Amino acid sequence: MNYYYIVEGLVRNNVGDVLQGMAAEKFLPATAKPVDREQLSLLDSKARSFLLASGWFMHDFSKFPPPDAVQPCYISLHVANSALLQNRQVRNHFKKNAPIGCRDKKTLSLFLGWGIPAYYSGCLTITTSPRKPILQKEGPCLLVDNIDHPVPEPVLKKLELLTKKEFTRVTHDPADVLLPFEDYVKQGVNHMENLLQQYCDASLIVTTKIHCALPCLGMGAPVILIHPNPQDPRLDTVRQFIDILSYDELLRSDTLNRPTVRFKKLQAQKRYLSAIVEASVAHQKNIIQKPDRTSFFWIKMKSLISSFIYRTAIVLLLKSGLANRSLKRVFVNDNQ
């Protein structure tokens, strides 16, 4: 049995994609290998394999889905482009391997709207463990961003004014995007391990990056997530644990307080995710598909019922002519 986990391999603009692979890898046997998310159809079509598939999907759809010999467990998925599900072959693949664990409510609604059983899982990166003791007293203040969401200079100055401390700027940009895939992954893991250690040492981390905030929450490091649009659906997976601060709110503030962490909810989500993944790896399949315990059975039943209700509602809206432009764009254009 081959074991695989997914890492971004095409655009390479955020080392947080490597972290998502690291979060999956720790649940797998030591022989597990990283695979390029944009090249999944090129996996061995004859060797029996298990793929723990999580993260951001995807830039290029042309080499998806993986071969039938590969047994995927999809969890913590974020679908960035709804066109992915406008391909009937892709939808059939997801239905065959459903229920799908979704990282955010927007992705969940997309799967359910196509009649694909799915459930909200949150993100696997909250299971990140501390790299060293979390002291939270001395240590630097870190500002973590990257090319996706660079923090404007006025926001940085306001942070330093409110804390009366100088911030060290840390980036989630990969060091070298031109390396061969395996070398890129190795370098990305080293980069991410170094960052995780810095987060454990910091007295405060302020970030725009989901995959800085989530591992910090998982490790217990002191973190604040700031964002130009705190209501962005992609932030669901962080918002359930801490409040998110907008740039405008920060610029108007006279104080900077760490948001209260909803600790019980965080711990429950970590246990929930870990249980699903551990059982799926042990059985070499998506355990929610053929549940071995009552809690998993109810996840399956809820996802089946929700997919039927959502799809029925979408079809009725489309047939009645009441569907708005957004619904038509997402659920009508079938490429195959």
VOVO-231430 format. One record per residue (C-alpha): x, y, z. Coordinates in steps of 0.02 Angstrom, whole numbers. Layout:
# VOVO-231430
+--------+--------+--------+
:     xx :     yy :     zz :
+--------+--------+--------+
:      X :      Y :      Z :
...
+--------+--------+--------+
END
This chain:
# VOVO-231430
+--------+--------+--------+
:     xx :     yy :     zz :
+--------+--------+--------+
:      0 :      0 :      0 :
:     66 :    171 :    -50 :
:     21 :    320 :     58 :
:     16 :    498 :    -11 :
:    -22 :    673 :     50 :
:    -42 :    832 :    -50 :
:     71 :    984 :    -70 :
:     52 :   1132 :   -187 :
:    166 :   1106 :   -336 :
:    118 :   1229 :   -472 :
:    106 :   1411 :   -418 :
:    205 :   1401 :   -255 :
:    164 :   1571 :   -183 :
:    130 :   1521 :     -2 :
:    227 :   1404 :    111 :
:     65 :   1379 :    206 :
:     21 :   1252 :     71 :
:    170 :   1150 :    129 :
:    106 :   1159 :    308 :
:    -60 :   1082 :    253 :
:     39 :    934 :    187 :
:    139 :    924 :    349 :
:    -22 :    919 :    449 :
:    -81 :    769 :    346 :
:     88 :    681 :    343 :
:     97 :    661 :    532 :
:    -56 :    545 :    527 :
:     21 :    432 :    394 :
:    154 :    296 :    398 :
:    336 :    351 :    384 :
:    340 :    289 :    204 :
:    208 :    418 :    148 :
:    260 :    530 :      4 :
:    207 :    705 :    -48 :
:    120 :    723 :   -216 :
:     87 :    876 :   -323 :
:    -94 :    928 :   -304 :
:   -100 :    980 :   -487 :
:    -36 :    810 :   -549 :
:   -148 :    684 :   -460 :
:   -207 :    594 :   -618 :
:    -25 :    545 :   -649 :
:    -14 :    437 :   -493 :
:     14 :    250 :   -522 :
:   -149 :    181 :   -592 :
:   -108 :      1 :   -544 :
:    -34 :     10 :   -369 :
:   -162 :     12 :   -227 :
:   -139 :    178 :   -136 :
:   -215 :    288 :     -1 :
:   -218 :    477 :    -24 :
:   -251 :    593 :    123 :
:   -310 :    744 :     24 :
:   -330 :    912 :    110 :
:   -302 :   1095 :     71 :
:   -335 :   1221 :    -66 :
:   -408 :   1153 :   -230 :
:   -340 :   1202 :   -360 :
:   -259 :   1298 :   -503 :
:   -260 :   1170 :   -644 :
:   -404 :   1046 :   -664 :
:   -332 :    952 :   -813 :
:   -242 :    818 :   -710 :
:   -382 :    779 :   -588 :
:   -455 :    664 :   -523 :
:   -330 :    529 :   -471 :
:   -342 :    352 :   -541 :
:   -468 :    227 :   -472 :
:   -327 :    128 :   -389 :
:   -300 :    275 :   -272 :
:   -419 :    277 :   -123 :
:   -438 :    460 :    -69 :
:   -499 :    531 :     95 :
:   -548 :    712 :     62 :
:   -547 :    818 :    219 :
:   -518 :   1003 :    255 :
:   -547 :   1046 :     72 :
:   -566 :   1225 :     10 :
:   -626 :   1240 :   -170 :
:   -560 :   1405 :   -236 :
:   -642 :   1397 :   -408 :
:   -819 :   1327 :   -421 :
:   -782 :   1278 :   -602 :
:   -695 :   1124 :   -532 :
:   -865 :   1046 :   -498 :
:   -938 :   1094 :   -667 :
:   -851 :    941 :   -739 :
:   -963 :    787 :   -726 :
:   -814 :    668 :   -711 :
:   -750 :    768 :   -562 :
:   -922 :    769 :   -479 :
:   -940 :    582 :   -504 :
:   -769 :    557 :   -425 :
:   -815 :    659 :   -272 :
:   -985 :    571 :   -257 :
:   -898 :    403 :   -263 :
:   -781 :    456 :   -122 :
:   -904 :    560 :    -20 :
:   -940 :    624 :    108 :
:   -813 :    764 :     81 :
:   -742 :    858 :    230 :
:   -745 :   1045 :    194 :
:   -634 :   1178 :    269 :
:   -762 :   1319 :    255 :
:   -950 :   1344 :    238 :
:   -939 :   1411 :     59 :
:   -853 :   1252 :     -1 :
:   -980 :   1149 :     96 :
:  -1125 :   1238 :     10 :
:  -1044 :   1209 :   -160 :
:  -1031 :   1020 :   -136 :
:  -1206 :   1006 :    -61 :
:  -1278 :   1113 :   -201 :
:  -1216 :    986 :   -327 :
:  -1292 :    845 :   -224 :
:  -1123 :    783 :   -161 :
:  -1130 :    728 :     22 :
:  -1014 :    838 :    125 :
:   -987 :    901 :    301 :
:   -895 :   1042 :    386 :
:   -727 :    980 :    450 :
:   -626 :   1138 :    478 :
:   -440 :   1135 :    441 :
:   -317 :    998 :    485 :
:   -181 :   1124 :    527 :
:   -260 :   1157 :    698 :
:   -188 :    987 :    749 :
:    -12 :   1062 :    737 :
:     84 :   1024 :    897 :
:    203 :   1145 :    987 :
:    385 :   1139 :    932 :
:    443 :   1201 :   1104 :
:    364 :   1268 :   1264 :
:    251 :   1420 :   1237 :
:    311 :   1557 :   1355 :
:    213 :   1709 :   1289 :
:    311 :   1833 :   1397 :
:    475 :   1888 :   1325 :
:    519 :   1861 :   1144 :
:    488 :   1958 :    984 :
:    327 :   2023 :    908 :
:    304 :   1950 :    735 :
:    205 :   2014 :    586 :
:    171 :   1871 :    464 :
:    108 :   1903 :    288 :
:    158 :   1865 :    109 :
:    132 :   1918 :    -70 :
:    -53 :   1866 :    -61 :
:    -98 :   1989 :     78 :
:     45 :   2107 :    117 :
:      7 :   2214 :    270 :
:     -3 :   2400 :    224 :
:    129 :   2510 :    305 :
:      1 :   2614 :    403 :
:    -63 :   2454 :    485 :
:    114 :   2403 :    536 :
:    147 :   2576 :    609 :
:    -16 :   2570 :    706 :
:     29 :   2398 :    776 :
:    195 :   2464 :    838 :
:    112 :   2619 :    910 :
:    -17 :   2516 :   1006 :
:    107 :   2387 :   1073 :
:    253 :   2508 :   1094 :
:    360 :   2370 :   1018 :
:    449 :   2346 :    853 :
:    381 :   2204 :    746 :
:    490 :   2082 :    652 :
:    417 :   2049 :    481 :
:    407 :   1864 :    434 :
:    351 :   1799 :    265 :
:    256 :   1647 :    206 :
:    335 :   1670 :     34 :
:    433 :   1515 :    -21 :
:    621 :   1541 :    -32 :
:    642 :   1463 :   -205 :
:    493 :   1425 :   -317 :
:    597 :   1351 :   -459 :
:    661 :   1196 :   -370 :
:    607 :   1021 :   -426 :
:    452 :    965 :   -331 :
:    536 :    852 :   -202 :
:    671 :    982 :   -165 :
:    538 :   1117 :   -152 :
:    441 :   1014 :    -24 :
:    598 :    979 :     77 :
:    647 :   1163 :     78 :
:    467 :   1213 :    119 :
:    460 :   1093 :    267 :
:    624 :   1164 :    335 :
:    558 :   1341 :    312 :
:    393 :   1299 :    398 :
:    478 :   1210 :    543 :
:    585 :   1364 :    571 :
:    429 :   1474 :    570 :
:    336 :   1361 :    692 :
:    481 :   1373 :    813 :
:    481 :   1563 :    795 :
:    294 :   1565 :    833 :
:    323 :   1465 :    991 :
:    456 :   1591 :   1047 :
:    355 :   1747 :   1007 :
:    266 :   1857 :   1134 :
:    140 :   1905 :    999 :
:    104 :   1852 :    819 :
:     -3 :   1963 :    708 :
:    -44 :   1887 :    539 :
:   -152 :   1894 :    384 :
:   -119 :   1710 :    347 :
:   -243 :   1572 :    390 :
:   -102 :   1446 :    399 :
:     -7 :   1551 :    522 :
:   -158 :   1583 :    634 :
:   -220 :   1403 :    638 :
:    -57 :   1317 :    686 :
:    -27 :   1453 :    816 :
:   -198 :   1417 :    890 :
:   -162 :   1231 :    885 :
:      6 :   1255 :    973 :
:    -60 :   1383 :   1097 :
:     47 :   1526 :   1031 :
:    -21 :   1705 :   1055 :
:    -96 :   1757 :    887 :
:   -207 :   1892 :    813 :
:   -278 :   1873 :    637 :
:   -304 :   2037 :    544 :
:   -381 :   2049 :    372 :
:   -453 :   2182 :    254 :
:   -616 :   2082 :    250 :
:   -646 :   1980 :    409 :
:   -808 :   1911 :    334 :
:   -715 :   1822 :    194 :
:   -790 :   1644 :    192 :
:   -615 :   1569 :    186 :
:   -589 :   1632 :    363 :
:   -731 :   1524 :    434 :
:   -606 :   1398 :    497 :
:   -519 :   1531 :    605 :
:   -673 :   1634 :    650 :
:   -749 :   1490 :    747 :
:   -605 :   1500 :    872 :
:   -561 :   1686 :    882 :
:   -631 :   1852 :    822 :
:   -542 :   1928 :    672 :
:   -489 :   2110 :    669 :
:   -511 :   2216 :    512 :
:   -380 :   2341 :    456 :
:   -506 :   2481 :    481 :
:   -546 :   2426 :    659 :
:   -361 :   2417 :    699 :
:   -326 :   2590 :    629 :
:   -468 :   2662 :    735 :
:   -417 :   2570 :    895 :
:   -334 :   2645 :   1048 :
:   -283 :   2474 :   1116 :
:   -234 :   2305 :   1048 :
:   -300 :   2157 :   1145 :
:   -278 :   1975 :   1103 :
:   -446 :   1899 :   1057 :
:   -517 :   1770 :   1176 :
:   -484 :   1595 :   1113 :
:   -637 :   1482 :   1119 :
:   -528 :   1348 :   1194 :
:   -658 :   1212 :   1224 :
:   -717 :   1225 :   1044 :
:   -538 :   1220 :    982 :
:   -496 :   1064 :   1081 :
:   -657 :    978 :   1027 :
:   -621 :   1015 :    844 :
:   -444 :    947 :    860 :
:   -509 :    785 :    935 :
:   -647 :    774 :    803 :
:   -527 :    796 :    657 :
:   -393 :    682 :    729 :
:   -520 :    543 :    759 :
:   -584 :    549 :    579 :
:   -410 :    551 :    502 :
:   -337 :    418 :    617 :
:   -482 :    300 :    583 :
:   -474 :    333 :    395 :
:   -288 :    296 :    389 :
:   -310 :    139 :    494 :
:   -446 :     74 :    376 :
:   -362 :    145 :    219 :
:   -524 :    229 :    165 :
:   -637 :    376 :    204 :
:   -707 :    314 :    369 :
:   -863 :    425 :    355 :
:   -911 :    328 :    198 :
:   -921 :    164 :    295 :
:   -924 :    222 :    477 :
:   -861 :    110 :    616 :
:   -939 :    209 :    758 :
:  -1100 :    303 :    796 :
:  -1025 :    479 :    788 :
:   -960 :    447 :    611 :
:  -1126 :    371 :    560 :
:  -1219 :    530 :    606 :
:  -1095 :    636 :    506 :
:  -1132 :    525 :    356 :
:  -1321 :    533 :    378 :
:  -1322 :    722 :    400 :
:  -1215 :    745 :    244 :
:  -1330 :    631 :    141 :
:  -1488 :    721 :    198 :
:  -1410 :    894 :    175 :
:  -1350 :    854 :     -1 :
:  -1524 :    797 :    -51 :
:  -1607 :    953 :     22 :
:  -1480 :   1074 :    -51 :
:  -1482 :    996 :   -224 :
:  -1672 :    989 :   -228 :
:  -1680 :   1174 :   -182 :
:  -1553 :   1222 :   -315 :
:  -1645 :   1124 :   -451 :
:  -1813 :   1201 :   -402 :
:  -1739 :   1376 :   -406 :
:  -1661 :   1346 :   -577 :
:  -1821 :   1271 :   -650 :
:  -1930 :   1409 :   -579 :
:  -1822 :   1547 :   -651 :
:  -1795 :   1619 :   -477 :
:  -1611 :   1577 :   -471 :
:  -1499 :   1730 :   -466 :
:  -1350 :   1756 :   -581 :
:  -1228 :   1683 :   -455 :
:  -1325 :   1519 :   -438 :
:  -1338 :   1502 :   -626 :
:  -1152 :   1535 :   -648 :
:  -1103 :   1404 :   -519 :
:  -1229 :   1265 :   -548 :
:  -1281 :   1274 :   -732 :
:  -1124 :   1278 :   -840 :
:  -1082 :   1094 :   -856 :
:   -922 :   1073 :   -957 :
:   -944 :    886 :   -980 :
+--------+--------+--------+
END
